Amino acid sequence: MFEVLRIVGPGEGGWAAALLSAAGVTLFLSLLGFALGIVFGGIAAAMRLGHSRVLRFLATSYGTVFRGIPDLLTIYLFYYGGSVVLTAAGRSLGW
């Protein structure tokens, strides 16, 4: 038990600083995700309540697609699809 406390503790060879840093990054990314969700949700709600048939169709289609796809599949789609897009953009810029 004391070995675990030494490893996780703040002393030399301990992981306390790394764990606190990781907790801070997790909290930041969570807040950023909430903020982006509010922005995109607000935009989709405004489009759905608007008078334009095209915007209502797009917002309804967006909602239907993302409600119909399992969350894990959506995460994979954005993770791997985003990686492909970023790689293509980097190569087109010569990076």
Backbone hydrogen bonds in HBPLUS format (Angstrom, degrees):
<---DONOR---> <-ACCEPTOR-->    atom                        ^
c    i                          cat <-CA-CA->   ^        H-A-AA   ^      H-
h    n   atom  resd res      DA  || num        DHA   H-A  angle D-A-AA Bond
n    s   type  num  typ     dist DA aas  dist angle  dist       angle   num
A0005-LEU N   A0001-MET O   3.22 MM   4  6.60 158.1  2.27 147.9 153.5     1
A0006-ARG N   A0002-PHE O   2.98 MM   4  6.16 147.3  2.09 140.6 149.3     2
A0007-ILE N   A0003-GLU O   3.01 MM   4  6.27 154.7  2.08 145.9 152.3     3
A0008-VAL N   A0004-VAL O   2.96 MM   4  6.13 163.6  1.98 154.8 158.9     4
A0009-GLY N   A0005-LEU O   2.78 MM   4  5.43 129.4  2.04 133.9 146.4     5
A0015-TRP N   A0007-ILE O   2.71 MM   8  6.12 137.9  1.88 145.9 159.0     6
A0014-GLY N   A0011-GLY O   2.97 MM   3  5.25 155.2  2.03 130.3 130.9     7
A0019-LEU N   A0015-TRP O   2.90 MM   4  6.06 161.0  1.93 160.6 166.5     8
A0020-LEU N   A0016-ALA O   2.92 MM   4  6.10 159.4  1.96 152.1 157.4     9
A0021-SER N   A0017-ALA O   2.94 MM   4  6.09 156.2  1.99 145.5 152.4    10
A0022-ALA N   A0018-ALA O   2.90 MM   4  6.09 158.7  1.95 146.2 152.0    11
A0023-ALA N   A0019-LEU O   2.92 MM   4  6.11 150.6  2.00 142.7 150.9    12
A0024-GLY N   A0020-LEU O   2.97 MM   4  6.22 150.1  2.06 143.5 151.2    13
A0025-VAL N   A0021-SER O   2.99 MM   4  6.32 156.2  2.04 150.3 156.5    14
A0026-THR N   A0022-ALA O   2.93 MM   4  6.12 159.6  1.97 147.5 153.3    15
A0027-LEU N   A0023-ALA O   2.93 MM   4  6.12 159.3  1.98 146.6 151.9    16
A0028-PHE N   A0024-GLY O   2.92 MM   4  6.11 161.9  1.95 148.6 153.7    17
A0029-LEU N   A0025-VAL O   2.90 MM   4  6.10 166.8  1.92 154.5 157.6    18
A0030-SER N   A0026-THR O   2.93 MM   4  6.07 150.6  2.02 145.1 153.6    19
A0031-LEU N   A0027-LEU O   2.98 MM   4  6.23 164.8  2.00 152.8 156.1    20
A0032-LEU N   A0028-PHE O   2.90 MM   4  6.11 157.1  1.96 149.8 156.9    21
A0033-GLY N   A0029-LEU O   2.87 MM   4  6.00 153.4  1.94 141.7 148.9    22
A0034-PHE N   A0030-SER O   2.92 MM   4  6.22 156.4  1.97 150.6 156.9    23
A0035-ALA N   A0031-LEU O   2.93 MM   4  6.14 160.3  1.97 147.2 152.7    24
A0036-LEU N   A0032-LEU O   2.91 MM   4  6.15 163.7  1.93 151.6 155.7    25
A0037-GLY N   A0033-GLY O   2.88 MM   4  6.00 152.8  1.95 144.0 152.2    26
A0038-ILE N   A0034-PHE O   2.90 MM   4  6.17 151.8  1.98 149.2 156.3    27
A0039-VAL N   A0035-ALA O   3.00 MM   4  6.30 159.1  2.04 149.2 154.8    28
A0040-PHE N   A0036-LEU O   2.87 MM   4  6.06 179.5  1.87 158.3 158.4    29
A0041-GLY N   A0037-GLY O   2.80 MM   4  5.69 153.8  1.87 139.7 148.6    30
A0042-GLY N   A0038-ILE O   2.85 MM   4  5.84 153.0  1.92 140.4 147.9    31
A0043-ILE N   A0039-VAL O   2.96 MM   4  6.21 157.7  2.01 150.2 156.3    32
A0044-ALA N   A0040-PHE O   2.90 MM   4  6.09 163.7  1.92 148.9 153.6    33
A0045-ALA N   A0041-GLY O   2.84 MM   4  5.99 155.1  1.90 145.6 152.9    34
A0046-ALA N   A0042-GLY O   2.91 MM   4  6.06 159.4  1.95 146.0 151.7    35
A0047-MET N   A0043-ILE O   2.91 MM   4  6.13 154.2  1.98 147.5 155.0    36
A0048-ARG N   A0044-ALA O   2.90 MM   4  6.07 152.6  1.98 143.2 150.9    37
A0049-LEU N   A0045-ALA O   2.96 MM   4  6.14 143.2  2.10 145.8 155.0    38
A0050-GLY N   A0046-ALA O   3.02 MM   4  5.93 114.5  2.46 134.7 149.2    39
A0050-GLY N   A0047-MET O   3.31 MM   3  5.10 149.5  2.41  93.8 102.6    40
A0056-ARG N   A0052-SER O   3.03 MM   4  6.24 158.8  2.08 147.1 153.5    41
A0057-PHE N   A0053-ARG O   2.89 MM   4  6.03 155.2  1.95 143.9 150.8    42
A0058-LEU N   A0054-VAL O   2.91 MM   4  6.20 160.6  1.95 151.3 156.5    43
A0059-ALA N   A0055-LEU O   2.93 MM   4  6.11 164.4  1.95 150.1 154.2    44
A0060-THR N   A0056-ARG O   2.90 MM   4  6.00 160.0  1.94 147.9 153.9    45
A0061-SER N   A0057-PHE O   2.84 MM   4  5.96 158.6  1.89 149.2 155.6    46
A0062-TYR N   A0058-LEU O   2.88 MM   4  6.03 159.0  1.92 147.5 153.5    47
A0063-GLY N   A0059-ALA O   3.01 MM   4  6.20 165.1  2.03 147.4 151.0    48
A0064-THR N   A0060-THR O   2.91 MM   4  6.06 159.6  1.95 148.2 154.1    49
A0065-VAL N   A0061-SER O   2.89 MM   4  6.02 165.6  1.91 153.6 157.2    50
A0066-PHE N   A0062-TYR O   3.04 MM   4  6.18 173.8  2.05 154.9 156.9    51
A0067-ARG N   A0063-GLY O   2.96 MM   4  5.94 135.2  2.17 139.8 150.8    52
A0068-GLY N   A0064-THR O   3.04 MM   4  6.01 140.3  2.20 137.8 147.8    53
A0069-ILE N   A0065-VAL O   3.14 MM   4  6.30 129.3  2.41 145.1 156.6    54
A0074-THR N   A0070-PRO O   3.09 MM   4  6.47 150.6  2.18 149.6 158.6    55
A0075-ILE N   A0071-ASP O   2.91 MM   4  6.25 156.1  1.97 153.3 159.8    56
A0076-TYR N   A0072-LEU O   2.97 MM   4  6.24 162.2  2.00 148.7 153.1    57
A0077-LEU N   A0073-LEU O   2.86 MM   4  6.03 156.3  1.91 144.6 151.7    58
A0078-PHE N   A0074-THR O   2.97 MM   4  6.24 165.1  1.99 154.0 156.2    59
A0079-TYR N   A0075-ILE O   2.87 MM   4  5.99 160.8  1.91 151.8 158.1    60
A0080-TYR N   A0076-TYR O   2.86 MM   4  5.82 162.5  1.89 152.9 156.4    61
A0081-GLY N   A0077-LEU O   2.81 MM   4  5.32 140.9  1.96 131.0 143.9    62
A0082-GLY N   A0078-PHE O   2.84 MM   4  5.29 144.4  1.97 121.4 132.1    63
A0083-SER N   A0079-TYR O   3.06 MM   4  6.18 146.5  2.17 135.1 144.2    64
A0084-VAL N   A0080-TYR O   3.04 MM   4  6.30 154.7  2.11 144.8 150.7    65
A0085-VAL N   A0081-GLY O   2.96 MM   4  6.21 161.1  1.99 149.0 154.1    66
A0086-LEU N   A0082-GLY O   2.85 MM   4  5.99 166.6  1.87 150.7 154.6    67
A0087-THR N   A0083-SER O   2.92 MM   4  6.01 154.9  1.99 143.9 151.1    68
A0088-ALA N   A0084-VAL O   2.95 MM   4  6.14 162.0  1.99 148.7 153.6    69
A0089-ALA N   A0085-VAL O   2.88 MM   4  6.10 157.9  1.93 149.7 156.2    70
A0090-GLY N   A0086-LEU O   2.89 MM   4  6.02 156.0  1.95 143.9 150.6    71
A0091-ARG N   A0087-THR O   2.93 MM   4  6.16 159.2  1.97 149.9 155.4    72
A0092-SER N   A0088-ALA O   2.96 MM   4  6.13 151.9  2.04 144.4 152.2    73
A0093-LEU N   A0089-ALA O   3.12 MM   4  6.31 134.5  2.33 138.4 149.6    74
A0093-LEU N   A0090-GLY O   3.21 MM   3  5.13 131.5  2.46  93.0 105.8    75
A0095-TRP N   A0090-GLY O   2.81 MM   5  5.10 164.3  1.83 155.0 149.5    76
A0094-GLY N   A0091-ARG O   3.08 MM   3  4.93 155.2  2.14  97.3 104.8    77
